Amino acid sequence: MHHSDRQDDKIIKLIKQLPSVEDKRPMDEIYRNIKLGMNKKEKKPFFVPVLTGVAGLLIFLLASPFIFQTAPTEYFGSHSKVKESADSGGMTNQAADSRKLEKDINKDNQEIAMYSEETSDKISTLNTAVYEKDALENEVYTFGVVTENDGIAIPITLLGSEKHQNEDWIIQYRNEAKAFDAAKYDIQDFSPLLDTIDIDKETGEARVKIAPENRPFFETHQNQINDMLQYTLQAHNVKKVKFVNENGEPVELGDFGIVPDHPIEENVKRGFFLYPVAENSQYLVPANQDSDTLEEALEYMKTKPDDFYHSVIPDAISPEVIKENELDVTIKFNKTVALDQGNQLKNMQLIEGILLTAKEFGKKEVQFENIEPSHWENFQFDQPIKVPIAPNLIKR
């Protein structure tokens, strides 16, 4: 828009006579309104010229603070650049808004990813069993031991912080057994048994040597020795145990007479029960009775086989096998199980008791149904749960 110097001076004088008014509107909006008021050639069909002039004067009133902050020649010399600046400013604001939105989205996605990772990696304080993730950076030692008060054979598991790649596992077991303070956990010393075991890697056979110096140990534990060996050797591909004397010959022991060879089962096919030793010392232990199927074992788990073992399954619910193949099984509860309610430790014993029982029937994963919430402790029940690799972790 072009104006003569005289018109410019006249406008400036008029503006200087106006009162000071503060205007917080954006520069581009002010410019558009100024242009509308100053362009006398543009005529709105629906407004009379007088009203147009009044509107233009009012716009100048509001625009005066900005104009007085700039020299008149600077203002009118640069006002032709305002539109370009406004356009570029609008684009800059849009770009800034776009970058901010993208940053917020990335931040939200990052927070969701972090939450998901924290959920999947959450370490439970209630787990009593050992899982694959525990074995990634730790050596896993499972022993068959005997409790101090009741003389019952149970499996326990220890984690060693160091992995010994080039050392025989039986040597590691011996060292770990000697270092373990069994009395602290109301467990009898079991290290003498480890000292008697030799493994033939080619045949998968273990030889247990009963000699005069360790005979008292075997005579004391003759009723538990087979279970102790089963729990200790089960994970190491040992097929059979032979008992020999110091000369490598068959050996007699107590009520056994000549001690027969003892097979080591890959899976014992027994349901797990809760065995409380003390208030703060409870173990999940296989029953003394074998079951032909997992369904049968789950039914047996609802009973109370003796004064020592207690069921981990509440009376009001029943787990049922609704789908099964060689490595996987789907187990559905007849009623909805709310794991986030009630005694949380007992709820964990319910889940791990079933998982350990499924493991003893050769299952690798268990899909639970009719269970809430979908995420509880470190379990995600909307997908199959991997069975533990060993029971009864002793947390030292």
C-alpha positions as a Markdown table, in Angstrom:
| # | Residue | x | y | z |
|---|---|---|---|---|
| 1 | Met | 0.0 | 0.0 | 0.0 |
| 2 | His | 1.5 | 3.4 | -1.1 |
| 3 | His | 1.1 | 6.8 | 0.7 |
| 4 | Ser | 2.7 | 10.2 | 0.3 |
| 5 | Asp | 4.9 | 11.8 | 2.9 |
| 6 | Arg | 2.2 | 14.4 | 3.7 |
| 7 | Gln | -0.4 | 11.7 | 4.4 |
| 8 | Asp | 2.1 | 9.9 | 6.6 |
| 9 | Asp | 2.8 | 13.1 | 8.6 |
| 10 | Lys | -0.8 | 13.7 | 9.0 |
| 11 | Ile | -1.5 | 10.2 | 10.3 |
| 12 | Ile | 1.4 | 10.4 | 12.7 |
| 13 | Lys | 0.2 | 13.7 | 14.2 |
| 14 | Leu | -3.3 | 12.2 | 14.7 |
| 15 | Ile | -1.8 | 9.1 | 16.3 |
| 16 | Lys | 0.3 | 11.1 | 18.7 |
| 17 | Gln | -2.9 | 12.8 | 20.0 |
| 18 | Leu | -4.4 | 9.5 | 20.9 |
| 19 | Pro | -4.3 | 8.1 | 24.4 |
| 20 | Ser | -2.0 | 5.2 | 25.2 |
| 21 | Val | -3.8 | 1.8 | 25.1 |
| 22 | Glu | -2.2 | -1.6 | 25.7 |
| 23 | Asp | -2.9 | -4.3 | 23.2 |
| 24 | Lys | -1.8 | -7.9 | 23.6 |
| 25 | Arg | -2.9 | -9.1 | 20.2 |
| 26 | Pro | -0.4 | -10.7 | 17.8 |
| 27 | Met | 1.4 | -8.4 | 15.3 |
| 28 | Asp | 0.0 | -10.1 | 12.3 |
| 29 | Glu | -3.6 | -9.6 | 13.5 |
| 30 | Ile | -2.9 | -5.9 | 14.1 |
| 31 | Tyr | -1.4 | -5.5 | 10.7 |
| 32 | Arg | -4.4 | -7.1 | 9.0 |
| 33 | Asn | -6.7 | -4.8 | 10.8 |
| 34 | Ile | -4.6 | -1.7 | 10.0 |
| 35 | Lys | -4.5 | -2.7 | 6.4 |
| 36 | Leu | -8.3 | -3.0 | 6.4 |
| 37 | Gly | -8.7 | 0.4 | 7.9 |
| 38 | Met | -6.2 | 2.2 | 5.7 |
| 39 | Asn | -7.2 | 0.8 | 2.4 |
| 40 | Lys | -9.9 | 3.2 | 1.4 |
| 41 | Lys | -10.3 | 1.7 | -2.0 |
| 42 | Glu | -11.7 | -1.5 | -0.5 |
| 43 | Lys | -15.4 | -1.1 | 0.2 |
| 44 | Lys | -17.6 | -3.6 | 2.0 |
| 45 | Pro | -20.9 | -3.9 | 0.4 |
| 46 | Phe | -22.7 | -4.3 | 3.7 |
| 47 | Phe | -21.0 | -1.4 | 5.6 |
| 48 | Val | -21.3 | 2.3 | 5.0 |
| 49 | Pro | -18.0 | 4.3 | 4.6 |
| 50 | Val | -18.5 | 6.2 | 7.9 |
| 51 | Leu | -18.6 | 3.0 | 9.9 |
| 52 | Thr | -15.5 | 1.8 | 8.0 |
| 53 | Gly | -13.6 | 5.0 | 9.0 |
| 54 | Val | -14.7 | 4.6 | 12.6 |
| 55 | Ala | -13.5 | 1.0 | 12.7 |
| 56 | Gly | -10.1 | 2.0 | 11.2 |
| 57 | Leu | -9.7 | 4.8 | 13.9 |
| 58 | Leu | -10.5 | 2.3 | 16.7 |
| 59 | Ile | -7.9 | -0.1 | 15.3 |
| 60 | Phe | -5.3 | 2.7 | 15.4 |
| 61 | Leu | -6.2 | 3.4 | 19.0 |
| 62 | Leu | -5.4 | -0.2 | 19.8 |
| 63 | Ala | -2.3 | -0.3 | 17.7 |
| 64 | Ser | -0.7 | 2.9 | 19.0 |
| 65 | Pro | 1.6 | 1.2 | 21.7 |
| 66 | Phe | 3.3 | -0.8 | 19.1 |
| 67 | Ile | 3.8 | 2.1 | 16.7 |
| 68 | Phe | 5.2 | 4.4 | 19.4 |
| 69 | Gln | 7.8 | 1.9 | 20.3 |
| 70 | Thr | 9.2 | 2.3 | 16.8 |
| 71 | Ala | 10.4 | 5.4 | 14.9 |
| 72 | Pro | 7.8 | 6.5 | 12.3 |
| 73 | Thr | 10.1 | 6.0 | 9.4 |
| 74 | Glu | 11.1 | 2.6 | 10.7 |
| 75 | Tyr | 7.5 | 1.6 | 11.1 |
| 76 | Phe | 6.2 | 2.7 | 7.7 |
| 77 | Gly | 9.5 | 1.6 | 6.1 |
| 78 | Ser | 9.2 | -1.8 | 7.5 |
| 79 | His | 5.5 | -2.4 | 7.6 |
| 80 | Ser | 5.6 | -4.0 | 4.2 |
| 81 | Lys | 7.6 | -6.8 | 5.7 |
| 82 | Val | 5.0 | -7.5 | 8.4 |
| 83 | Lys | 3.0 | -9.8 | 6.2 |
| 84 | Glu | 6.0 | -11.8 | 5.3 |
| 85 | Ser | 7.1 | -12.0 | 8.9 |
| 86 | Ala | 3.6 | -12.9 | 10.0 |
| 87 | Asp | 3.5 | -15.7 | 7.5 |
| 88 | Ser | 6.9 | -17.0 | 8.4 |
| 89 | Gly | 6.0 | -16.6 | 12.1 |
| 90 | Gly | 2.9 | -18.7 | 11.6 |
| 91 | Met | 4.9 | -21.4 | 9.9 |
| 92 | Thr | 7.5 | -21.2 | 12.8 |
| 93 | Asn | 4.7 | -21.6 | 15.4 |
| 94 | Gln | 3.3 | -24.5 | 13.5 |
| 95 | Ala | 6.7 | -26.2 | 13.3 |
| 96 | Ala | 7.3 | -25.6 | 17.0 |
| 97 | Asp | 3.9 | -27.0 | 17.8 |
| 98 | Ser | 4.6 | -30.0 | 15.6 |
| 99 | Arg | 8.0 | -30.6 | 17.3 |
| 100 | Lys | 6.4 | -30.2 | 20.8 |
| 101 | Leu | 3.7 | -32.7 | 19.8 |
| 102 | Glu | 6.2 | -35.2 | 18.5 |
| 103 | Lys | 8.3 | -34.8 | 21.6 |
| 104 | Asp | 5.3 | -35.4 | 23.9 |
| 105 | Ile | 4.3 | -38.5 | 21.8 |
| 106 | Asn | 7.9 | -39.8 | 22.0 |
| 107 | Lys | 7.9 | -39.2 | 25.8 |
| 108 | Asp | 4.6 | -41.0 | 26.2 |
| 109 | Asn | 5.8 | -44.0 | 24.1 |
| 110 | Gln | 9.0 | -44.1 | 26.1 |
| 111 | Glu | 7.1 | -44.1 | 29.4 |
| 112 | Ile | 4.8 | -46.9 | 28.1 |
| 113 | Ala | 7.9 | -48.9 | 27.1 |
| 114 | Met | 9.5 | -48.3 | 30.4 |
| 115 | Tyr | 6.3 | -49.4 | 32.2 |
| 116 | Ser | 6.0 | -52.5 | 30.2 |
| 117 | Glu | 9.7 | -53.4 | 30.8 |
| 118 | Glu | 9.3 | -52.8 | 34.5 |
| 119 | Thr | 6.2 | -54.9 | 34.6 |
| 120 | Ser | 7.8 | -57.9 | 32.8 |
| 121 | Asp | 11.0 | -57.6 | 34.8 |
| 122 | Lys | 9.4 | -57.0 | 38.2 |
| 123 | Ile | 11.1 | -59.1 | 40.9 |
| 124 | Ser | 8.5 | -60.7 | 43.2 |
| 125 | Thr | 9.1 | -60.9 | 46.9 |
| 126 | Leu | 6.6 | -63.8 | 47.1 |
| 127 | Asn | 8.2 | -66.3 | 44.7 |
| 128 | Thr | 9.5 | -69.4 | 46.4 |
| 129 | Ala | 10.6 | -71.2 | 43.2 |
| 130 | Val | 13.5 | -70.6 | 40.8 |
| 131 | Tyr | 12.8 | -69.6 | 37.2 |
| 132 | Glu | 14.8 | -69.4 | 34.0 |
| 133 | Lys | 15.6 | -65.7 | 34.5 |
| 134 | Asp | 17.2 | -66.6 | 37.8 |
| 135 | Ala | 19.7 | -68.9 | 36.1 |
| 136 | Leu | 20.9 | -66.4 | 33.6 |
| 137 | Glu | 23.6 | -65.0 | 35.9 |
| 138 | Asn | 23.5 | -67.5 | 38.7 |
| 139 | Glu | 24.5 | -71.1 | 39.2 |
| 140 | Val | 21.5 | -73.2 | 40.4 |
| 141 | Tyr | 22.0 | -75.9 | 43.0 |
| 142 | Thr | 19.1 | -78.2 | 44.0 |
| 143 | Phe | 19.6 | -80.6 | 46.9 |
| 144 | Gly | 17.6 | -83.3 | 48.6 |
| 145 | Val | 17.8 | -82.5 | 52.3 |
| 146 | Val | 16.2 | -83.7 | 55.5 |
| 147 | Thr | 14.4 | -81.4 | 58.0 |
| 148 | Glu | 15.7 | -81.3 | 61.6 |
| 149 | Asn | 12.5 | -81.9 | 63.5 |
| 150 | Asp | 10.4 | -84.2 | 61.3 |
| 151 | Gly | 13.1 | -86.0 | 59.4 |
| 152 | Ile | 11.2 | -85.4 | 56.0 |
| 153 | Ala | 13.2 | -85.3 | 52.8 |
| 154 | Ile | 12.5 | -82.1 | 50.8 |
| 155 | Pro | 14.1 | -80.4 | 47.8 |
| 156 | Ile | 15.7 | -77.0 | 48.3 |
| 157 | Thr | 17.5 | -74.7 | 45.9 |
| 158 | Leu | 20.5 | -72.3 | 46.3 |
| 159 | Leu | 21.8 | -69.7 | 43.9 |
| 160 | Gly | 25.5 | -69.2 | 43.5 |
| 161 | Ser | 26.6 | -65.8 | 42.1 |
| 162 | Glu | 29.6 | -67.4 | 40.2 |
| 163 | Lys | 29.3 | -69.7 | 37.2 |
| 164 | His | 32.0 | -72.4 | 36.9 |
| 165 | Gln | 32.0 | -73.4 | 33.2 |
| 166 | Asn | 35.0 | -75.8 | 33.4 |
| 167 | Glu | 34.3 | -77.5 | 36.7 |
| 168 | Asp | 32.3 | -80.7 | 37.2 |
| 169 | Trp | 28.9 | -79.9 | 38.6 |
| 170 | Ile | 29.3 | -82.5 | 41.4 |
| 171 | Ile | 32.4 | -80.7 | 42.6 |
| 172 | Gln | 30.5 | -77.5 | 42.7 |
| 173 | Tyr | 27.7 | -79.2 | 44.6 |
| 174 | Arg | 30.1 | -80.5 | 47.2 |
| 175 | Asn | 31.6 | -77.1 | 47.7 |
| 176 | Glu | 28.2 | -75.4 | 48.0 |
| 177 | Ala | 26.9 | -78.0 | 50.4 |
| 178 | Lys | 29.9 | -77.5 | 52.7 |
| 179 | Ala | 29.5 | -73.8 | 52.7 |
| 180 | Phe | 25.8 | -73.8 | 53.4 |
| 181 | Asp | 24.7 | -73.3 | 57.0 |
| 182 | Ala | 22.1 | -76.0 | 57.2 |
| 183 | Ala | 21.3 | -75.6 | 60.9 |
| 184 | Lys | 20.3 | -72.0 | 60.4 |
| 185 | Tyr | 17.3 | -73.3 | 58.3 |
| 186 | Asp | 16.4 | -76.3 | 60.6 |
| 187 | Ile | 18.0 | -78.7 | 58.1 |
| 188 | Gln | 20.3 | -81.6 | 58.8 |
| 189 | Asp | 23.8 | -81.5 | 57.3 |
| 190 | Phe | 23.6 | -83.1 | 53.9 |
| 191 | Ser | 27.2 | -82.5 | 52.7 |
| 192 | Pro | 28.3 | -86.1 | 53.6 |
| 193 | Leu | 26.0 | -87.5 | 50.9 |
| 194 | Leu | 27.7 | -85.3 | 48.2 |
| 195 | Asp | 31.1 | -86.6 | 49.2 |
| 196 | Thr | 30.0 | -90.2 | 48.4 |
| 197 | Ile | 28.7 | -89.6 | 44.8 |
| 198 | Asp | 30.7 | -90.2 | 41.6 |
| 199 | Ile | 29.2 | -89.7 | 38.2 |
| 200 | Asp | 30.0 | -91.8 | 35.1 |
| 201 | Lys | 29.2 | -89.3 | 32.3 |
| 202 | Glu | 29.2 | -91.9 | 29.6 |
| 203 | Thr | 26.6 | -94.2 | 31.2 |
| 204 | Gly | 24.7 | -91.5 | 33.1 |
| 205 | Glu | 25.1 | -93.6 | 36.2 |
| 206 | Ala | 25.9 | -92.4 | 39.7 |
| 207 | Arg | 27.8 | -94.6 | 42.2 |
| 208 | Val | 27.3 | -93.9 | 45.9 |
| 209 | Lys | 30.0 | -95.3 | 48.1 |
| 210 | Ile | 29.0 | -96.5 | 51.5 |
| 211 | Ala | 32.2 | -96.9 | 53.6 |
| 212 | Pro | 32.9 | -97.3 | 57.3 |
| 213 | Glu | 33.5 | -93.6 | 57.8 |
| 214 | Asn | 30.2 | -92.5 | 56.4 |
| 215 | Arg | 28.0 | -95.5 | 57.3 |
| 216 | Pro | 26.4 | -93.7 | 60.3 |
| 217 | Phe | 25.0 | -91.0 | 57.9 |
| 218 | Phe | 23.4 | -93.7 | 55.7 |
| 219 | Glu | 22.0 | -95.6 | 58.7 |
| 220 | Thr | 20.4 | -92.5 | 60.1 |
| 221 | His | 18.9 | -91.5 | 56.7 |
| 222 | Gln | 18.2 | -94.9 | 55.2 |
| 223 | Asn | 14.4 | -94.0 | 54.8 |
| 224 | Gln | 15.1 | -90.7 | 53.1 |
| 225 | Ile | 18.2 | -91.5 | 51.0 |
| 226 | Asn | 16.4 | -92.4 | 47.8 |
| 227 | Asp | 14.3 | -89.1 | 47.9 |
| 228 | Met | 17.5 | -87.1 | 48.7 |
| 229 | Leu | 19.2 | -88.6 | 45.7 |
| 230 | Gln | 16.2 | -88.1 | 43.4 |
| 231 | Tyr | 16.0 | -84.3 | 44.2 |
| 232 | Thr | 19.7 | -83.9 | 43.9 |
| 233 | Leu | 20.4 | -85.8 | 40.7 |
| 234 | Gln | 17.1 | -85.2 | 38.8 |
| 235 | Ala | 18.3 | -82.2 | 36.8 |
| 236 | His | 21.6 | -83.8 | 35.7 |
| 237 | Asn | 20.6 | -86.6 | 33.4 |
| 238 | Val | 21.5 | -89.3 | 35.8 |
| 239 | Lys | 19.5 | -92.4 | 35.1 |
| 240 | Lys | 20.4 | -94.8 | 37.9 |
| 241 | Val | 22.2 | -94.9 | 41.2 |
| 242 | Lys | 24.3 | -97.9 | 42.2 |
| 243 | Phe | 25.3 | -98.4 | 45.9 |
| 244 | Val | 28.7 | -99.9 | 46.5 |
| 245 | Asn | 31.2 | -100.4 | 49.3 |
| 246 | Glu | 34.8 | -99.1 | 49.4 |
| 247 | Asn | 35.8 | -102.0 | 47.1 |
| 248 | Gly | 33.2 | -101.2 | 44.5 |
| 249 | Glu | 31.1 | -104.2 | 45.5 |
| 250 | Pro | 27.3 | -104.4 | 46.4 |
| 251 | Val | 26.8 | -103.1 | 49.9 |
| 252 | Glu | 24.4 | -104.0 | 52.7 |
| 253 | Leu | 22.5 | -101.3 | 54.7 |
| 254 | Gly | 20.1 | -101.8 | 57.6 |
| 255 | Asp | 16.6 | -103.0 | 56.5 |
| 256 | Phe | 17.6 | -103.0 | 52.8 |
| 257 | Gly | 20.0 | -105.9 | 53.0 |
| 258 | Ile | 21.9 | -105.6 | 49.8 |
| 259 | Val | 20.9 | -102.0 | 48.7 |
| 260 | Pro | 19.3 | -102.3 | 45.2 |
| 261 | Asp | 19.9 | -99.9 | 42.4 |
| 262 | His | 17.7 | -96.8 | 42.5 |
| 263 | Pro | 16.3 | -95.2 | 39.3 |
| 264 | Ile | 16.3 | -91.5 | 39.0 |
| 265 | Glu | 13.1 | -90.2 | 37.3 |
| 266 | Glu | 13.2 | -87.3 | 35.0 |
| 267 | Asn | 9.7 | -86.4 | 36.2 |
| 268 | Val | 8.3 | -87.8 | 39.5 |
| 269 | Lys | 4.6 | -87.3 | 38.5 |
| 270 | Arg | 3.5 | -86.2 | 41.9 |
| 271 | Gly | 1.4 | -83.3 | 43.1 |
| 272 | Phe | 3.0 | -80.6 | 45.3 |
| 273 | Phe | 1.8 | -79.8 | 48.9 |
| 274 | Leu | 2.7 | -77.2 | 51.4 |
| 275 | Tyr | 5.0 | -78.4 | 54.2 |
| 276 | Pro | 5.3 | -75.8 | 57.0 |
| 277 | Val | 8.4 | -76.3 | 59.1 |
| 278 | Ala | 8.0 | -73.1 | 61.1 |
| 279 | Glu | 5.9 | -69.9 | 60.8 |
| 280 | Asn | 8.5 | -68.3 | 58.5 |
| 281 | Ser | 9.8 | -71.6 | 56.9 |
| 282 | Gln | 7.4 | -73.3 | 54.5 |
| 283 | Tyr | 8.2 | -75.5 | 51.6 |
| 284 | Leu | 6.5 | -76.9 | 48.5 |
| 285 | Val | 7.1 | -80.6 | 48.5 |
| 286 | Pro | 6.0 | -83.5 | 46.1 |
| 287 | Ala | 3.6 | -85.9 | 47.7 |
| 288 | Asn | 4.5 | -89.5 | 48.5 |
| 289 | Gln | 1.9 | -90.8 | 46.0 |
| 290 | Asp | 2.5 | -91.0 | 42.3 |
| 291 | Ser | -0.4 | -90.0 | 39.9 |
| 292 | Asp | -0.9 | -91.4 | 36.4 |
| 293 | Thr | -2.1 | -88.0 | 34.9 |
| 294 | Leu | -1.8 | -84.3 | 35.7 |
| 295 | Glu | -5.6 | -84.2 | 36.2 |
| 296 | Glu | -5.4 | -86.9 | 38.8 |
| 297 | Ala | -2.5 | -85.1 | 40.6 |
| 298 | Leu | -4.6 | -81.9 | 40.7 |
| 299 | Glu | -7.4 | -83.8 | 42.3 |
| 300 | Tyr | -5.1 | -85.4 | 44.8 |
| 301 | Met | -3.7 | -82.0 | 45.7 |
| 302 | Lys | -7.0 | -81.0 | 47.2 |
| 303 | Thr | -6.7 | -83.7 | 49.9 |
| 304 | Lys | -4.7 | -83.8 | 53.1 |
| 305 | Pro | -2.5 | -86.9 | 52.8 |
| 306 | Asp | -1.0 | -86.7 | 56.3 |
| 307 | Asp | -0.3 | -84.5 | 59.3 |
| 308 | Phe | 2.7 | -82.8 | 57.6 |
| 309 | Tyr | 1.4 | -81.9 | 54.2 |
| 310 | His | -1.3 | -79.3 | 53.6 |
| 311 | Ser | -3.2 | -78.5 | 50.3 |
| 312 | Val | -2.3 | -75.4 | 48.5 |
| 313 | Ile | -5.7 | -75.4 | 46.7 |
| 314 | Pro | -8.6 | -73.7 | 48.7 |
| 315 | Asp | -11.7 | -75.8 | 49.3 |
| 316 | Ala | -13.9 | -73.5 | 47.3 |
| 317 | Ile | -12.1 | -73.8 | 44.0 |
| 318 | Ser | -11.0 | -76.6 | 41.7 |
| 319 | Pro | -8.4 | -76.5 | 38.9 |
| 320 | Glu | -9.3 | -78.5 | 35.8 |
| 321 | Val | -7.3 | -79.6 | 32.8 |
| 322 | Ile | -9.2 | -78.4 | 29.7 |
| 323 | Lys | -6.5 | -78.8 | 27.1 |
| 324 | Glu | -3.2 | -80.7 | 27.2 |
| 325 | Asn | -0.4 | -81.7 | 24.9 |
| 326 | Glu | 3.0 | -83.1 | 25.5 |
| 327 | Leu | 4.7 | -79.8 | 26.6 |
| 328 | Asp | 1.8 | -77.4 | 27.3 |
| 329 | Val | -1.4 | -77.5 | 29.4 |
| 330 | Thr | -4.4 | -75.2 | 29.9 |
| 331 | Ile | -5.8 | -75.2 | 33.5 |
| 332 | Lys | -9.1 | -73.5 | 34.3 |
| 333 | Phe | -10.4 | -72.7 | 37.7 |
| 334 | Asn | -14.1 | -73.5 | 38.3 |
| 335 | Lys | -14.5 | -70.1 | 40.0 |
| 336 | Thr | -12.7 | -66.8 | 39.3 |
| 337 | Val | -9.6 | -66.6 | 41.4 |
| 338 | Ala | -8.7 | -63.0 | 42.5 |
| 339 | Leu | -5.0 | -63.2 | 43.3 |
| 340 | Asp | -4.8 | -59.6 | 44.5 |
| 341 | Gln | -7.2 | -60.3 | 47.3 |
| 342 | Gly | -6.7 | -62.3 | 50.5 |
| 343 | Asn | -3.4 | -63.8 | 51.7 |
| 344 | Gln | -0.9 | -63.0 | 49.0 |
| 345 | Leu | 1.6 | -65.7 | 50.1 |
| 346 | Lys | -1.0 | -68.4 | 50.0 |
| 347 | Asn | -2.0 | -67.2 | 46.5 |
| 348 | Met | 1.6 | -67.6 | 45.4 |
| 349 | Gln | 1.8 | -71.1 | 46.9 |
| 350 | Leu | -1.4 | -72.0 | 44.9 |
| 351 | Ile | 0.1 | -70.9 | 41.6 |
| 352 | Glu | 3.6 | -72.2 | 42.1 |
| 353 | Gly | 2.3 | -75.5 | 43.5 |
| 354 | Ile | 0.3 | -76.1 | 40.3 |
| 355 | Leu | 3.3 | -74.9 | 38.1 |
| 356 | Leu | 5.7 | -77.3 | 39.9 |
| 357 | Thr | 3.2 | -80.2 | 39.6 |
| 358 | Ala | 2.8 | -79.5 | 35.9 |
| 359 | Lys | 6.6 | -79.5 | 35.5 |
| 360 | Glu | 6.7 | -83.0 | 37.1 |
| 361 | Phe | 4.5 | -84.2 | 34.2 |
| 362 | Gly | 6.9 | -82.8 | 31.6 |
| 363 | Lys | 5.1 | -79.6 | 30.9 |
| 364 | Lys | 7.0 | -76.4 | 29.9 |
| 365 | Glu | 4.2 | -73.9 | 30.0 |
| 366 | Val | 0.8 | -73.5 | 31.7 |
| 367 | Gln | -2.0 | -71.3 | 30.5 |
| 368 | Phe | -4.3 | -70.4 | 33.4 |
| 369 | Glu | -8.0 | -69.4 | 32.8 |
| 370 | Asn | -10.5 | -67.7 | 35.1 |
| 371 | Ile | -7.9 | -65.8 | 37.0 |
| 372 | Glu | -7.5 | -62.1 | 37.9 |
| 373 | Pro | -5.8 | -59.8 | 37.5 |
| 374 | Ser | -4.1 | -60.5 | 34.2 |
| 375 | His | -0.8 | -59.1 | 35.7 |
| 376 | Trp | 0.1 | -60.1 | 39.3 |
| 377 | Glu | 3.5 | -60.1 | 40.9 |
| 378 | Asn | 5.9 | -61.1 | 38.1 |
| 379 | Phe | 3.3 | -63.3 | 36.3 |
| 380 | Gln | 1.3 | -62.3 | 33.1 |
| 381 | Phe | -1.7 | -64.5 | 33.0 |
| 382 | Asp | -2.9 | -63.3 | 29.6 |
| 383 | Gln | -0.1 | -65.6 | 28.2 |
| 384 | Pro | 1.3 | -69.0 | 29.1 |
| 385 | Ile | 3.4 | -69.1 | 32.2 |
| 386 | Lys | 6.7 | -71.0 | 32.1 |
| 387 | Val | 7.1 | -73.6 | 34.8 |
| 388 | Pro | 9.9 | -73.1 | 37.4 |
| 389 | Ile | 13.2 | -75.0 | 37.0 |
| 390 | Ala | 13.4 | -75.8 | 40.7 |
| 391 | Pro | 11.4 | -75.4 | 44.0 |
| 392 | Asn | 12.1 | -73.8 | 47.4 |
| 393 | Leu | 14.7 | -71.1 | 46.8 |
| 394 | Ile | 16.6 | -70.4 | 50.0 |
| 395 | Lys | 17.1 | -66.7 | 50.0 |
| 396 | Arg | 20.4 | -66.1 | 51.8 |
